[in-house]
C-alpha cells in the first residue's frame, strides 16, 4: 500500500472546504443511474445517440463513475516538489474507493488481485504452485528430533505394518542392534550374503540410525523373507518366527557372545512341576521362554495376569496324574515357576482368541492395566541380590505394540517405544512418527460425559497421528469404541473406555499415575532397570551407539549421497527459476501500476473484470513459469539464445462474458467491464504473451441491445403511470355509466408492478389474446356464459387501455350471453343424464368384468367357455363407467391386435408368458353382454379344460401362428417384464407368518402400507418393469431396488432357473423375450459386526507358509495365489483379468 500523503491546511480565502467535500462525496451512489435518461431525456428510439450508448456502460464523460487513483502506483514525489495548488484530503478519502463501492466502476482497477504480486511471501507461493518444480526432496529429510519411520512401498500397497512395528522395537534394543551389526559374512559369496535377511536387517538398522531420510523403505528385507505384501499377518507369529530365524543366524557366528545373543537377552527359564498328593513326589521340567503369555479373561492388571499364569492347577478325576513312584493315577498339583528372567522381558497378551462357537478367531476387547515399572521379585524363584538399594528384578516399560481395529482378520499395527538416545517416547505408525508425552506425566482429563448411560473418561495427549493407510484396514471408530486404547496414557493419545468395564481395576490403580490401560495392546516389552551408579548412566547422558558394518554403511551413505545431490539440484533449479520469475514479476507490476485511465480522452480497451483477474493470478503466472523452464534449460545447456517459438508461448484469455449475442459490448454486463489504457494492453501482449479475445473498444456498445433495454426501461417507467391512472378511473366510476367486460386473470396480472405475462422488450399481450379470450367470449364469438372469469370496468378505464391496445374491442356489459351456448347447455344437460343411466346399466350387467384387475388376474378364470378381449378396450370402458360425464364411451371392440396377418393367434393361450396385461380373459356370458352394447370383434373363444391329474389347459378354435408369435416375442424394442418375488422367509417357515421382511431404510414402523404392497400371493408378489434390448442385469437390479427397496447385493435374480450373476449382461444377450418373467429371491446381507466377526468358514489364509520364516520358500511363482488389486487391495482369484470389487485391470505376477 502506498504511503499516505501529508495533509496540508488551506486558507479559507482560497478553498471552500465544504464545497470540496461535496464534490468528493459525489459518487455513483448519489448520482443518477446509467439509465436515468430513459423515459425522461429520451422517450423515443429515434433520439438514442452514441452518448447514450456510452452512458449505459459508464464510458461517457457524463457518467457518475470517477477515475479512482491506482493504489499500487509509484510513491508520490517529496513534499518539496509540491506546487502552489494544494489538494484538500479529508478522512473521507478511504470511502471514495473501496472494493464494495467500486465494484461496478469501469474506471477503478484496484482489487483485482495485485496484492499477490506485492507481497514477497505470496509471490513465492505463486511461484512454488505453478513452477512445477516437482517434489521437494528436502521435505523427505530426517527431522533431528524424530526417529526414522518405516514404510514398505510396493505397487500393491504392501500390508506390512506388523513387520514395521516389530522392527522399530528391536532397533531400540541397543544390545540386539549391536549384535545384528556384528554378524559377519559366512563362507558364502558376498553377493549371496547381500541377498540374505541378516544383511538387509543391518541395512535397515543403519538407515534408522545413520540415514538422512525421514522414511526408509525396507522392501529388500521383506523380499528377502519372501513375505506376501498383500496379506495382513499376525504380528506375534512374525515376531516369534523372525526371532527364531535370527537365532539360527547368530548360532553360525564365530563370536560366542553372538551365538548366545538371543538366549542371553531375550530367553528366560521356567519350571513346569507336578506334585503327587499321595506320595508327595515332585517331577520338574525346565524350559526356556522368549515371552510370557497373558490370557485376557477379563479386565485385569498385568500383575493379575502373571499370577494367573503361575497359578497352580489341581489334577483330579479324569484329569489325574500318572505318578511314576506310585505307578498309578493319582490326584496331583501342577504349577509353573519362573526360575530366571531375561534382561528384555516380553509379555504376549492373548488379544486374539479362538471362539469354539463360531469356530473362528476374534479379538478380545478386555482392558489390561500395566505399570511403567514392574517388580518381578515376587514371581521369580532366583531373587537376585540387591545392589545399591535397587532390586535388579525391577523392569521398566520399553515398548507397547498395538493392534487398531475391531476384528482379528484386519486392522493396523502400531508401536509406541521409548528411545534411550532421544530420551523420549514415540509412536510409530509406519512412516508417521510422533513424539508423545513422557511416562509418569498423566494426561489432562478433559471431561466426564455420559453417552447412552455409559460413563466415559476422555484424556487429551498430544502427538495423535492419523492412520496412514485406509486401504489396509477399515475404519475402527464406532459409537462406543475408539481406536485409541487408554484413559490417560501417553501411549494412545487419548481414548474412551467405559467405566463399567473396569470391574477388576481398582480406584487406586486409576489414581496411580504409573498405570496404563489399553484395549488394543497385544505385546508389552520391559527391560531390566540399570543399577544406580552403573557405567551405563554417564553424567553427560550420551549413550554410545553401536557402529553399523561397512557394507551396510556403504548402502546408507549411497542413499544419503543421492538424497543430498537431489536436494542440491532442486535448490539450484529453484533459485535459478525464482530469479527469472522475479524478473517477470517486475514486468507485471510495471503494467498494473500504470494501466488506469485518468481521463475519458485516453485511448483504452474494455476487458472483463474476471479476465483481468485471470490474467493477474493465473495466465501470466503459468506462462511465466513455462518461459522460465525454457530459460532454465537453456542456461543449463549453455545456450546464449533461445528458439523464438519456444520462448513466445502465447495464451488467449476469454473476454466473451461481456459480449452480447450480436458480438458487441452487452450493456447488461456493464458491471463486469473494466477499462485499461491501450498502451497497457500492448505491454501485456508484449511482456506476458497474453491476449484477450474478443477485444473491445469503448465505442463498441451494442445499439440493438441498448434499444431493447431502452424499450424495457421505458415500459418500467410508463407502466406504473398507466396502472395508477387506470385505478383512478375505476375508483371514480359513476353508477349507470357504460362499461365493458375484461378477463379477470389478465387484469389482475397487468396491474402488478412487474406483470408475469410481460416479456422482455415486448409489449403486453392484448386483453383478449390467447387464453384470455375464452374468459370473455365463447367459441361463437358471443359473450361467455360463465361470469366467474370476467369482470366489468368503466368506459374511462377502458380508454386508458385503448391507449396501449388500440385494436382491443371488448364486449359491452349490456350484451347478453350467447344464445347458442345457452341452447347447447340445456341439451347437454339431458344428454349427461342419459349417459349416466347407460353407464349404470352396463356396470350392473357386467359387474364381474368391472371388478377384474387387469394388471394381476386378468387371465384367471375358473372353468367353462370364455373369451379373450383386448385390455385397452377394457381400460377405456372402465374409465367411462367411473367418470361417464367426463370420459368418452368406447366405440367398438377391436381384437385385431391379438391376430396376425394370417388371421391366426399371435399368442399361445396355454403359455403363461403370453397371457399378459395386454389382454383380458372373460367369461363367455360377459362377452355376449358386451356384444349387445358394442360392435366389433372378432370373437376369440376359449374353453378351460381339466385333466385327471388336476392340471388344466385351454382349447381354442383359432390356431396359433407360431412364426408370427416367435417374431412378436423376439423382435421388440421395449417391453415389460414381470418380476416374481419369492419370500424365502415364508418358504423357510412352511408358509407360516413370520416377522416382516428385512428392511434397509432408516424407517422403523411408520405408516401402514397399501393393500397392494401387503398382498403376497402364493406364487409371489409380482411387479412389472420396462426394459430395452440394451438394459443390463445391473440396471434391472437397480429398478428392483427402487420397487422393493432390496439392495442389489441381496438380490438373487434368475431366468429359466439360472442365476444371473453377470451384471454386465444385456437383455439381448440373455435372449429375454417380450413379456417374460424373472424370478427374484432375497438373501440376507451379511453385516460385519463392529465388535466381532460372524462370517462363516472364513479363510484363515496361508500365514507365513512359503516364506523364509517357515523354512520352505517357493522357488517358482504360485499362479494359484490370489492377485491383489492395485487400487483397493482386494485379493482376486487368479483367473480374473479385472478386480471383482472396483473393475480395475489386474496385473499378473
Beta strands, then each sheet from edge to edge (+ up, - down):
strand 1: 149-150
strand 2: 215-216
strand 3: 268-276
strand 4: 282-289
strand 5: 292-295
strand 6: 300-301
strand 7: 313-315
strand 8: 321-323
strand 9: 328-330
strand 10: 332-340
strand 11: 344-350
strand 12: 352-355
strand 13: 360-363
strand 14: 368-371
strand 15: 373-375
strand 16: 394-404
strand 17: 412-419
strand 18: 424-429
strand 19: 432-436
strand 20: 444-451
strand 21: 454-460
strand 22: 496-498
strand 23: 515-518
strand 24: 521-528
strand 25: 604-608
strand 26: 651-654
strand 27: 673-677
strand 28: 690-693
strand 29: 739-743
strand 30: 790-794
strand 31: 864-870
strand 32: 893-894
strand 33: 919-923
strand 34: 936-937
strand 35: 940-946
strand 36: 952-956
strand 37: 974-982
strand 38: 1021-1028
strand 39: 1051-1055
strand 40: 1058-1059
strand 41: 1077-1082
strand 42: 1123-1124
strand 43: 1131-1132
sheet 1: 1+ 2+
sheet 2: 4+ 3- 10+ 7-
sheet 3: 5+ 11+ 24- 16+ 15-
sheet 4: 5+ 11+ 24- 16+ 17- 18+ 19-
sheet 5: 6+ 14+ 23-
sheet 6: 8+ 9-
sheet 7: 12+ 13-
sheet 8: 20+ 21- 22+
sheet 9: 25+ 27-
sheet 10: 26+ 28+
sheet 11: 29+ 30-
sheet 12: 33+ 31- 35+ 36-
sheet 13: 32+ 34+
sheet 14: 38+ 37- 41- 39+ 40-
sheet 15: 42+ 43-
end
